[in-house]
Structure formats: structure tokens, C-alpha cells
Amino acid sequence: MLAGPMGKKSKKDRGVDTGGADALKHNPFAALGGGLDLPAGPEEAAPVETPEPEAGPIRLPGKLVVRREKKGRGGKTVTRVSGLPEAHREALAARMKKALGCGAAHEEDDVILLGDVVDRAADWLEAEGAKRVSRGK
């Protein structure tokens, strides 16, 4: 590289000159493709189909309690739905998640909805046929 006055490099001289270079002649991977018997890869598994939540009505017997909680969750607010039948808890969590536009999970014997959606969840449960829905604060 050429240095400018007083030994300093100018902005034009900072790069490496790549002009006029020959193409690479050595390919380190050339020997891999020829004559090697490699074992066959795993067969592609059929895609796993996730069952859609049940579209039909689910009987919601007894009293359901929908309440807001904040304690023990790092200041985040969640809505806990108690009293749901164990057989349909997962399906109801998926349907509520889709209908209410929030995250949902089942925890112990309850469904946990992310956010303060007590009124919306109670209204949705009543529309789904729940006989008694108690709203907590």
C-alpha cells in the first residue's frame, strides 16, 4: 500500500486490491462428491395434524368462576376460569384463546387466560351455554 504524506494512509488506500486476481483453482470439497457410499437419510415423516377444537357445544355443568389474578405472576394480570369439566378443559382453552384473542393455558384444574378479560370470558361462557357464571374481581 502506498502511504500519503507523513506516512499516513489515505482513504483511497485502505482496501486490499482484488483486481486482476485469478479464480480459485483448489476446491476442498471436490473429493467428497465422488465415490462415497453414504447411508440414506431418514425418511420424511408424515406431517402431524393438530386436531381442531371441537366446534359443537360442550355442556358446562355447575358453577363457573371467572376471576382476575395478579399475585405471584410478576405483576402480570391473568384471568382464571374455575369449574370447567376436566374432559373438555383443553378444548375449551383452545376455543377461548381463539374467540377472545388472548393466550390461554390450562394450569392445575383451571384455565388461565392472559390479560384482564373477565367480562369477555364470562360473556363468552354464557353464550356457550354455561348456566351459572360468577364474576370475581
N, C-alpha and C positions, 0 to 999 in steps of 0.2 A: 504494500500500500504506500501511496505517496503521502508524505506529510506536508502540510502547508507551512507558512512562515512560523518560525519559532517552535517547530516540532509538533504542532497541534494538527489533528486530523480535521479535515473539513467535512461538512455534512454529506457531500457527494462521495467521499472516500470511505464511508463507514461500512458498506456492504462487502460481501465476497463476490468476486467476479465469477459468474457462472456461464458466461458466453463462450461459445466455442468448445464446450466440454463434449467428449464422446459419450455415446449412450453406454449404459452399464452392460458389461459383457458376461458377468457371472450371475447366475440365478441359483441361490442356495436351495430353492425348492424344486428344482428340475428333477432331482433324483427321487423325490417322494412319489411322484405320479406313476412311474414305470415299474411294473413287475411286482408290486407288493400285493399280497393277498390279505386284505383287511377283513375283519369279521363284519357281518352285516349289522347294521344299526338296528335299534329297537323298532318294532312295528308301531305305527301311529295308532294310538288308542282312539276308539270312537269318542266323540265329544260327549261329556256328561251333561244330560239335560236336567236343568233345575226345574222342579215341579212348580207350576204357577200356584199362587194361593187360591184356595177354594173360592169359587165365585158364588156358590149357593149360600143361603142363610145358615148361620150357626146359632143353635139355641144357646142363649145366655141366661142360664137359670140363676136364681138367687139375687143377692145384692152385690152390686159392683161399687167399689170405692175408687174415686179418681182424686188424687191429691198431689199437691206441689211439694217438692222437697229440694233442699239446698244443702243440708248438713252432710258433711263428710265427702263432698264432691268438689272440693277446691273452689267453692264459690259459684259453681255452675248450677243452674236450675234444671231440674228434671221433673217429669210428671209420672207418678207411679199409679198403675191401674191394678187393683187387687180384686180377687174373687173370680177370675176367669177360669173356665174349665181347663184342666191340665191337658186333655187330649187335643184341644184346639188352640193352645196358648201360642205356639209357634206360628201357626197360620194367621191368627188374629194379629200378632205383632207385625207380620209382613203386610197384611191388609191395612192396618192402621198407619204404618210407615208410608205406604203409597198414598192413602187417602188424605192424610194430614200433612204430608210434605215435610216430615221430620225423621230423624233417626230413631230406631226402635230396637230394643233387645229384650230378651226375657232373662230375668235375674231372680233366682230362687223360685217363688211361687207367683211372681208378679211380672208385668210387662213394664219396662221403663221407656218412656218417650223423652227424647232430648228436647229441652226447652219448656217454657211455660205454656202448655197447650191444654190446660184443664178444661176450659169451657168447650173448646173444639172437640176434644176427645169424648167428653160426656155427651155432647150433641150427636156425635157420630155413633156412639154406642146405643143411644136411644133410637136413632134411625135404623140401626141394625137389629132392633128388636129386644133390647135389654129392658126388663120390666122395672127394675129399681136401680137408679144410678145416683149415688151420693157424691156430691162435690165437696172436696175439702179445700182448705186454704193453706 
